[in-house]
Amino acid sequence: MKKELVFDKRVEKELKKFPRLAQLKFRALFQTLETDGFLEEPFAKKLAGQDNLFEIRVKHREHWRVIYAYFEKEYIIVLSAFGKKTKKTPGKELTKAKKRLQNYKEIL
């Protein structure tokens, strides 16, 4: 089911810090996410203990992640992009994504 991807303006800036090949991999995954409405493992995963937060996973030299959420029936909001250095998603990234999602809920 086709969805509309909405990128938080700050995510574009965060993604530009990634290596070029990682950026290209994310773009391909974004297209699949938009067309199919979902991604399966190992490309994406629901974040444990988080309502409606998912992460896209790319490995290129290091581990790169993008957090996104489904919003209403037709939108997927891309909330945060970061390099991951440990197995656990950093708390500050979860907090940032939740805060950005809340801003969209207030706007839309």
Phi and psi restraints in degrees (value plus and minus 20) as a CYANA .aco file:
   2 LYS   PHI     -83.1   -43.1
   2 LYS   PSI     117.7   157.7
   3 LYS   PHI    -146.1  -106.1
   3 LYS   PSI     139.4   179.4
   4 GLU   PHI    -120.6   -80.6
   4 GLU   PSI     102.9   142.9
   5 LEU   PHI    -104.3   -64.3
   5 LEU   PSI     111.9   151.9
   6 VAL   PHI    -138.7   -98.7
   6 VAL   PSI     101.8   141.8
   7 PHE   PHI    -120.2   -80.2
   7 PHE   PSI     105.5   145.5
   8 ASP   PHI     -80.6   -40.6
   8 ASP   PSI     115.6   155.6
   9 LYS   PHI     -78.7   -38.7
   9 LYS   PSI     -47.6    -7.6
  10 ARG   PHI     -94.2   -54.2
  10 ARG   PSI     -43.6    -3.6
  11 VAL   PHI     -86.3   -46.3
  11 VAL   PSI     -59.2   -19.2
  12 GLU   PHI     -76.5   -36.5
  12 GLU   PSI     -63.7   -23.7
  13 LYS   PHI     -85.6   -45.6
  13 LYS   PSI     -61.1   -21.1
  14 GLU   PHI     -85.4   -45.4
  14 GLU   PSI     -61.6   -21.6
  15 LEU   PHI     -85.2   -45.2
  15 LEU   PSI     -52.5   -12.5
  16 LYS   PHI     -84.8   -44.8
  16 LYS   PSI     -37.6     2.4
  17 LYS   PHI    -100.8   -60.8
  17 LYS   PSI     -33.9     6.1
  18 PHE   PHI     -95.5   -55.5
  18 PHE   PSI     135.7   175.7
  19 PRO   PHI     -79.2   -39.2
  19 PRO   PSI     131.0   171.0
  20 ARG   PHI     -74.8   -34.8
  20 ARG   PSI     -64.7   -24.7
  21 LEU   PHI     -85.1   -45.1
  21 LEU   PSI     -57.7   -17.7
  22 ALA   PHI     -83.7   -43.7
  22 ALA   PSI     -61.3   -21.3
  23 GLN   PHI     -80.1   -40.1
  23 GLN   PSI     -62.9   -22.9
  24 LEU   PHI     -85.1   -45.1
  24 LEU   PSI     -59.2   -19.2
  25 LYS   PHI     -83.6   -43.6
  25 LYS   PSI     -61.5   -21.5
  26 PHE   PHI     -84.1   -44.1
  26 PHE   PSI     -61.6   -21.6
  27 ARG   PHI     -78.9   -38.9
  27 ARG   PSI     -62.6   -22.6
  28 ALA   PHI     -83.4   -43.4
  28 ALA   PSI     -61.3   -21.3
  29 LEU   PHI     -88.4   -48.4
  29 LEU   PSI     -56.1   -16.1
  30 PHE   PHI     -81.1   -41.1
  30 PHE   PSI     -61.2   -21.2
  31 GLN   PHI     -83.1   -43.1
  31 GLN   PSI     -63.0   -23.0
  32 THR   PHI     -84.7   -44.7
  32 THR   PSI     -62.9   -22.9
  33 LEU   PHI     -80.5   -40.5
  33 LEU   PSI     -62.2   -22.2
  34 GLU   PHI     -88.6   -48.6
  34 GLU   PSI     -61.8   -21.8
  35 THR   PHI     -92.9   -52.9
  35 THR   PSI     -68.1   -28.1
  36 ASP   PHI    -109.5   -69.5
  36 ASP   PSI     -42.8    -2.8
  37 GLY   PHI      66.8   106.8
  37 GLY   PSI     -20.7    19.3
  38 PHE   PHI    -183.0  -143.0
  38 PHE   PSI     143.0   183.0
  39 LEU   PHI    -148.0  -108.0
  39 LEU   PSI     126.3   166.3
  40 GLU   PHI    -122.8   -82.8
  40 GLU   PSI     143.8   183.8
  41 GLU   PHI     -83.4   -43.4
  41 GLU   PSI     125.0   165.0
  42 PRO   PHI    -110.7   -70.7
  42 PRO   PSI     -14.6    25.4
  43 PHE   PHI     -98.9   -58.9
  43 PHE   PSI     -48.0    -8.0
  44 ALA   PHI    -167.4  -127.4
  44 ALA   PSI     140.0   180.0
  45 LYS   PHI    -176.2  -136.2
  45 LYS   PSI     122.6   162.6
  46 LYS   PHI     -91.8   -51.8
  46 LYS   PSI     117.0   157.0
  47 LEU   PHI     -97.2   -57.2
  47 LEU   PSI     104.6   144.6
  48 ALA   PHI     -79.3   -39.3
  48 ALA   PSI     112.7   152.7
  49 GLY   PHI      54.3    94.3
  49 GLY   PSI     -10.8    29.2
  50 GLN   PHI    -137.4   -97.4
  50 GLN   PSI     103.0   143.0
  51 ASP   PHI     -88.2   -48.2
  51 ASP   PSI      99.7   139.7
  52 ASN   PHI      44.4    84.4
  52 ASN   PSI      -1.7    38.3
  53 LEU   PHI    -128.2   -88.2
  53 LEU   PSI     112.8   152.8
  54 PHE   PHI    -148.7  -108.7
  54 PHE   PSI     140.2   180.2
  55 GLU   PHI    -150.6  -110.6
  55 GLU   PSI     120.9   160.9
  56 ILE   PHI    -112.6   -72.6
  56 ILE   PSI     118.1   158.1
  57 ARG   PHI    -140.1  -100.1
  57 ARG   PSI     106.5   146.5
  58 VAL   PHI    -152.6  -112.6
  58 VAL   PSI     116.1   156.1
  59 LYS   PHI    -136.1   -96.1
  59 LYS   PSI     100.0   140.0
  60 HIS   PHI    -168.9  -128.9
  60 HIS   PSI      80.8   120.8
  61 ARG   PHI      46.3    86.3
  61 ARG   PSI     -67.1   -27.1
  62 GLU   PHI    -148.1  -108.1
  62 GLU   PSI    -195.8  -155.8
  63 HIS   PHI    -121.6   -81.6
  63 HIS   PSI     110.1   150.1
  64 TRP   PHI    -140.7  -100.7
  64 TRP   PSI     121.8   161.8
  65 ARG   PHI    -155.6  -115.6
  65 ARG   PSI     130.3   170.3
  66 VAL   PHI    -151.0  -111.0
  66 VAL   PSI     109.0   149.0
  67 ILE   PHI    -118.0   -78.0
  67 ILE   PSI     115.3   155.3
  68 TYR   PHI    -159.9  -119.9
  68 TYR   PSI     146.6   186.6
  69 ALA   PHI    -163.4  -123.4
  69 ALA   PSI     128.9   168.9
  70 TYR   PHI    -103.2   -63.2
  70 TYR   PSI     117.0   157.0
  71 PHE   PHI    -153.5  -113.5
  71 PHE   PSI     103.0   143.0
  72 GLU   PHI      33.9    73.9
  72 GLU   PSI    -176.6  -136.6
  73 LYS   PHI    -110.8   -70.8
  73 LYS   PSI     -45.6    -5.6
  74 GLU   PHI    -130.6   -90.6
  74 GLU   PSI     -21.4    18.6
  75 TYR   PHI    -137.4   -97.4
  75 TYR   PSI     126.9   166.9
  76 ILE   PHI    -145.6  -105.6
  76 ILE   PSI     102.8   142.8
  77 ILE   PHI    -123.2   -83.2
  77 ILE   PSI     102.7   142.7
  78 VAL   PHI    -108.6   -68.6
  78 VAL   PSI      96.9   136.9
  79 LEU   PHI    -124.5   -84.5
  79 LEU   PSI     -54.8   -14.8
  80 SER   PHI    -177.2  -137.2
  80 SER   PSI     127.4   167.4
  81 ALA   PHI    -156.5  -116.5
  81 ALA   PSI     116.0   156.0
  82 PHE   PHI    -182.0  -142.0
  82 PHE   PSI     142.0   182.0
  83 GLY   PHI    -108.3   -68.3
  83 GLY   PSI     118.9   158.9
  84 LYS   PHI    -130.4   -90.4
  84 LYS   PSI     107.5   147.5
  85 LYS   PHI    -130.9   -90.9
  85 LYS   PSI     -33.6     6.4
  86 THR   PHI    -146.8  -106.8
  86 THR   PSI     152.7   192.7
  87 LYS   PHI     -88.4   -48.4
  87 LYS   PSI     -53.5   -13.5
  88 LYS   PHI    -110.1   -70.1
  88 LYS   PSI     119.5   159.5
  89 THR   PHI     -87.1   -47.1
  89 THR   PSI     108.0   148.0
  90 PRO   PHI     -78.1   -38.1
  90 PRO   PSI     116.9   156.9
  91 GLY   PHI     -76.7   -36.7
  91 GLY   PSI     -57.2   -17.2
  92 LYS   PHI     -86.0   -46.0
  92 LYS   PSI     -51.1   -11.1
  93 GLU   PHI     -92.2   -52.2
  93 GLU   PSI     -57.9   -17.9
  94 LEU   PHI     -84.8   -44.8
  94 LEU   PSI     -64.1   -24.1
  95 THR   PHI     -82.0   -42.0
  95 THR   PSI     -64.1   -24.1
  96 LYS   PHI     -81.1   -41.1
  96 LYS   PSI     -65.7   -25.7
  97 ALA   PHI     -83.9   -43.9
  97 ALA   PSI     -62.7   -22.7
  98 LYS   PHI     -83.4   -43.4
  98 LYS   PSI     -61.0   -21.0
  99 LYS   PHI     -84.6   -44.6
  99 LYS   PSI     -63.5   -23.5
 100 ARG   PHI     -85.3   -45.3
 100 ARG   PSI     -59.7   -19.7
 101 LEU   PHI     -82.9   -42.9
 101 LEU   PSI     -61.1   -21.1
 102 GLN   PHI     -80.1   -40.1
 102 GLN   PSI     -58.9   -18.9
 103 ASN   PHI     -81.1   -41.1
 103 ASN   PSI     -59.3   -19.3
 104 TYR   PHI     -88.9   -48.9
 104 TYR   PSI     -57.7   -17.7
 105 LYS   PHI     -82.1   -42.1
 105 LYS   PSI     -54.9   -14.9
 106 GLU   PHI     -92.9   -52.9
 106 GLU   PSI     -54.8   -14.8
 107 ILE   PHI     -98.1   -58.1
 107 ILE   PSI     -68.9   -28.9
